[in-house]
Amino acid sequence: MSDQPSELSTRQRILAYLAEHHSVSAPILSRTWGLTPADIRYHLNGLFHDGLIDRIPNSIGSASRTGRPEQYYRLSAAAAPNNLAVLCGALLSILLANGIEGGETEANRLLQAAATSLKSTLTPAQASAAPTSAVTRLSQAIEALNRWNYRARWEAGKSGPRLLLHRCPYAAIVNDHPEICIIDRLLLEKLTGISLQQTARMNLVTGKPPACVFTAGSQPPAHPLSMP
């Protein structure tokens, strides 16, 4: 299939098309752009699994060659045009500016509070549970993160487990606010009870490396706002 940069380009074009049109099907994009329906469906499926588009239920459109109505797609609520990224970025800037003015301790307290607040969105049973098994804690953490569209998984490593996040739910603002990666690390530590350090950061343009990696067995950065 296509290499990563072209995948990103095609998917961005699909999102841009849907931002201007209510819905679209694979055959429509195929005819519009001269790509095969199979290629278009590949990218549509990727966007759907990333939570960026929704399949329209009970689509009633022109019949396909199989006689079935074509499947139509629309932007998901998460991807629909809005000013949430701008607002969140502005609020985060104000929060951290005040924290930095208060010194390293205050900045760290604010980042810790943000991670604690995110953790509290879990169900009461999950938030209050303290499983003794590290594997259970890791599995529960991955399950929670994947409800938030992180596409996360964990794997064993020589010095301890490694957590891999293959998608950034904050992609719209993370380049301007890399401290979000620190909040992610703090959240992971609260969910797993394991001290972690971010050892790789995904490039959202090239997709290489393909995941942000948090590794156990290393001390976290001395300053809460330092980055790897």
Stockholm file with secondary structure:
# STOCKHOLM 1.0

chainA/1-228         MSDQPSELSTRQRILAYLAEHHSVSAPILSRTWGLTPADIRYHLNGLFHDGLIDRIPNSIGSASRTGRPEQYYRLSAAAAPNNLAVLCGALLSILLANGIEGGETEANRLLQAAATSLKSTLTPAQASAAPTSAVTRLSQAIEALNRWNYRARWEAGKSGPRLLLHRCPYAAIVNDHPEICIIDRLLLEKLTGISLQQTARMNLVTGKPPACVFTAGSQPPAHPLSMP
#=GR chainA/1-228 SS CCCHHHHHHHHHHHHHHHHHSSCEEHHHHHHHHTCCHHHHHHHHHHHHHTTSEEECTTCCCCBCTTSSBCCEEEECTTTSSCSHHHHHHHHHHHHHHHHHHTCHHHHHHHHHHHHHHHHTTSCHHHHHCCCSCHHHHHHHHHHHHHHTTCCEEEECCTTSCEEEECCCTTTTTTTTCTHHHHHHHHHHHHHHCCCEEEEECCCTTTCCSSSEEEEESSCCCSSTTCCC
#=GC SS_cons         CCCHHHHHHHHHHHHHHHHHSSCEEHHHHHHHHTCCHHHHHHHHHHHHHTTSEEECTTCCCCBCTTSSBCCEEEECTTTSSCSHHHHHHHHHHHHHHHHHHTCHHHHHHHHHHHHHHHHTTSCHHHHHCCCSCHHHHHHHHHHHHHHTTCCEEEECCTTSCEEEECCCTTTTTTTTCTHHHHHHHHHHHHHHCCCEEEEECCCTTTCCSSSEEEEESSCCCSSTTCCC
//
